[in-house]
Amino acid sequence: MIRSLLLMLLLVSCATGVITRGGKKSYVYDGERVYDLSELRDLAPQIVRSSFRDPPVGTLAELFAPPRPALKRLGMAMFETRIQPTYDGLAGDDAVYLTAAGKQLLTENFLTIWEESLRSLAPELDLVPTESLRRTRSYSIYGTQQEDFILTPRSVLAPDDIFFLEKGRKTTNTVTLNPRESRDLSFLLVPGYELMAGPKWSEHNKHFLNDLSKEAQLDAVIVALSDVSWTRAHTDKHSGEVYPEELKLRLRVSVLVPLYSYHARLVQTGKRETPNVTLCYRSYEAEVRLPLDLSVEESQKNFATIEGRLLGRMFKSYKDLTQLTILRIQSDLQKTH
């Protein structure tokens, strides 16, 4: 009881003073439509919610508005996915499951989408590749090494990675994953993102972000958590509520500024206090739910069906959500120039 009360107090305190903009029309998105850039720009404020909260000393407006240095040189410091966190609604032979290797491959594909989209949509930003960040000394001394579940030099999902569940076939309990060679900054069952990001200042992993930003000369870092799940149509046996067969994608992304940069900006504004926290310049969240049809005949329970009915829709919609989020980030970062 006491632990639950403390958690509720923490959540309330983190939400106090948060200003949120956009993201009020999440179901305007059409998963079947091919959007051009102008349409994505118009849709971004409707789909993607942007949030921020002023730090303990100073305001974001005075700390990051010109003539202060612009936020331009960025890196993806942490990239996590949480895939199929529960088995709710997935019981039975028709369920489609991913192995740990499959989940890690999916994570790496999502990261590739992010880096390619950042380069194409926001060329004015100086993106430091994740591969370069992994080679820094600072990156290697924090957290733990992410286990390599794939074990071979490949990047494409195969039939052994994702499949219709067969009787007697084992499935994985692994849920939250980073790409290979990444540092795992999670704590027990809590993803690192939920500890260190969101529209607030934070004490969690502040030295990791600070040291990495100094060594790689980053103005800010991007950290991301992708939630991916799909559910068979079913009726909850307790509540009687009917759930449709659908794919759910949710992105949570934050632009974090290290404490050494925060201190420098405080000096420039004439303030003497220097709180030792990481700042969140902006936090973003977007979610879509798409109908699925994975209830097929026995002869169709194969990889080709999974590719056509699940993976294709997933990658297309994930890329759209990524690009919508990047356009919001780009728009907000332009305010610092």
N, C-alpha and C positions, 0 to 999 in steps of 0.2 A: 504494500500500500504506500509506504513512504517513498519507495523507489519510483513508483508510478506518478506520485505527486510531484517529485523533483523533476521528472522528465517533462511533465506538463508545464511546470513553471519555466523550464528551459526553453521549450517551444514557444511559449507566450512571449518571453523576453526577447527571443530572436526575431519575432514577428513585429515587435513594437517599433513604430516609426518607419516601417517599410512602405515605400511608394511604388505602386505597380501601374504599368501602362500597357494597353493593348491586350491581345490574346482573348478577346471576348467571343469570337465566332469560330470555334475550333472545327465545326462541322461544315464550313464553307468549302473545305478542301475536297477535291475530287480525285480519288486514287487512280482513275482511268484516264485522266486528262494529261496531255503533254503541255506543260506551261513554258512560255517564253520568259525572258528576263524581266520584261516590263510587267508581266502578269505576276511574277514572283514578288517583285518590289511592292506592288499594290496589295498583295495577299499577306505579306510578312507581318504587318502590324495587327492583322486580324487573327492570325494563327499563333504568333509567338508573343508570349507575355514577357515583358522586361521589368525587372525589379531592382531597387537599390535602397540603401539606408546610409545616412551620413555617419561618418566615423566618430569616435569619442572626442577627437579634437579636430576642429575645422569642418568644412563642408566639401563634398565632392565637387561642387560647382567652382569653388575658389581654388581647390587643390589641382584641378585638371583643366581649367579653362586657360586659353592663351593669356599671357605669354609664358605660362609654364610649359615644360617640355611635353610634346605630344606622345601619346601611346601609339607606337608604330612598330617596334620590333617585338614580335610575339613568338611563343612556342607552345606546343601542346604538351604540357608538363605531366598530365595524367589523363588516361583514357580508359574508362571501365565500361563493361556491359553487364547487365543483370538479365539473364535469359531464363525464361520459364521458372520463376521463383517458387511456384507451387505446382502440384499435380492436380489442382482443382479442375474438375470437368474434363480430365484427360484420360480417365479410366476406360479400359476396353481396347480391343485389337485395332481400332481405327486411329489411335493416337499417333501423332508424329513426334518423334523425339530426336534430340541432338545429343551426341556424345560430348565429352569434355573437349576433345580435339575439334569437333564441329563448332562448338561455341567459341573456341579460341580463334578459329579461322574466320568466323562471322565477325568477331571483334576486330580482327586485323583488316578485314574488308571494309568495315565501317570507318576505321581510322584512315584508310586510303581515300575514301570518299571525302572525308573532312579536309585532308591536306590538299587534294586536287581541287576541291571546290574553293578553298581559301585562296589558292594561287590564281584561279581563273576569275573569281568574283571580286576579289579585293587585292588587285595587283599592287596597289599603293602601300600595302602593309608588307613588312619585311618578315616573312615567316621562316623561322629556323626549323629545319626538318627534325622530327622526333628522333630519327636515327642519329643526328648530330648531338642532341641533348643526352642520349644514352651513353655517349662516349666521354662525357664530362666526369670529372672526379666527384663532383657534388652529387650527381645523380646516383652514383653507385653506393654511396655510404648511408643512404636513408632507406627505410622500409626493408622489405625482404624481396628476394628474387622471385618473380612469377614463374611458376612451374611451366615447363614446356610439355604440353600434352600432345603436340602434333608429331614431333620427333623426326620429321623429314622436311626437306626444303620444298614446300608446296604452298599454294595460296588459294586453291579452289576446293570447294566442298565436293565430296565424293559420296557414293551410296553408303559407305560404311560410317559416314559422319552424321547423316540424317536419314531417318527411315520410319516407315510405319512399324510400330512396335510388334514384334513377334513374340509368341509365348516362349518363356524361358530366356529371352535375351535381356542382358543386364543394361540398365541405364545409369546415368551419372547423377550424383547428388551435388556436383559442382554447379554453382549458380553465378557468382560474380567473378569475372575474368578480365585480365589485362592482356595486351599482345605479348608475344614472346619477347624476352629480354627487358621487359618493363619491371619497375619496382612496384610491389604490392604495398599500398599504404592503408589498406583496410584494417579494421579492428574487429576480430571475431567475425560476426555476420554483418557488420556495418561497413558498407563501401567507404573508401577514403573520401569520395566526393561529399557524402552526407556529413562527414566530420569537418571538412575544411572549406566548403564552398557555400553557395547560397547568398542572398542579399544581406550580408552582415560582415563585420570584422571578425577575425578568428585567431585563436591561439594555436590551433591544430596544425602540425607540420609546417609552422612558420619558418623554422630554420632551413628546412629542405627547400622551400620556395625562395627564400632569401639568398641562400648560397648558390642555388642553381641559376637564379636571375643575375647575380653578380658575375658568375663565371662565364655564362653564355651572353652576357650583356643584353638581357631582355628588359624591355620596359614593363611588360606584363606577361602573365601566362594564362593559357586557356586550359581549363579542366572540364571534363565532360563525363556524364553518366548516361548511358542509353538503357532503357528498359524495354525488353522485347518479350512478348508472350502471345500465344494463340490458344483459343479455347474451343472445344467442341460444344455444339448446342446441347444444353442439358437443363434440367430443373433441379434447383437446390433442394436436397432432401429435408433440410431443416426449415427454411423459410418459404419454400414453394415458389421462389422467384425463378423466372425463366431467363436463361442466358443464351444469347445468340452465338452462332459459330463466327468467330471474328479474330482478326489480327490487331493487336494493340501495340503501338509504338509511342514511346515517350522519351523526349530529350530534355536533359537538364545540363546547362552549360553556364560557367561563370568565368568572367575575366578578372583575375586577381592581380593585385599590385603588391610587390614585396615591401617589407617594413623599412628597408634602407631607403627606398625611393619615397615612401611616405614621410620619413624623417626629413629628407632633403627638401621636399615640398613644403613641409611645415616651416622650415627655416626661411624659405623664400617668401612665405606669407607673414613672417615676423612672429611666429608662435614659438614658445620655448618648450612646451611639453612635447614629449616624444613617446607615445604609447607603443609598446612592442607587439604589434599585431599586424596581420595581413589584411589588406583592404580588398573589398570586392567592389570594383568599379560598376559592373552591372552583372546581373544574373538573369538567365533566360530559361523559359520552359515552353515546350510545345508538345502536343499530343494529338494523335489521330487514331481512329478505330475503323477498320475496313472489314467488310463481310468476306467470309471464306466459304469454300465448299470442299472439304476434305473427306466427306462421307461418300466413298466410292466403292465400286465393285471390287471383289477380291483380285481380279485380273489387273486392276488399275493401281493396286497398292505397290507402287514402285517409285524410283527416283525421278523418272520423267514427270510423273504426276506432281510430285513435291516441287520440282523446279517450276512447272507451269502454273500451279495453283497457289503456291506459297512463296517460294524464294523470289520469283520475278516481281511480285507485288511488293514484297518486303523491301528489296533493294531499291526499286523505283521510288517508293514512298519515303524510305529513309533518306535517299539523296535529296528529294524535295524538301523534307523537314530540315536537313542540314543546310541547304542553300537558303531557305527562309530564315533560319537562325543567323547565318553568316551575314545576310543583308541587314538584319537588325543590329548585329555587332558592328558592322561597317558604318552604319548610320550614327550609332552612338560614339564610336571612336573619332569620327569626323569632328565632333564637338570639341575634341582636345587639340585640334590642329589650328 
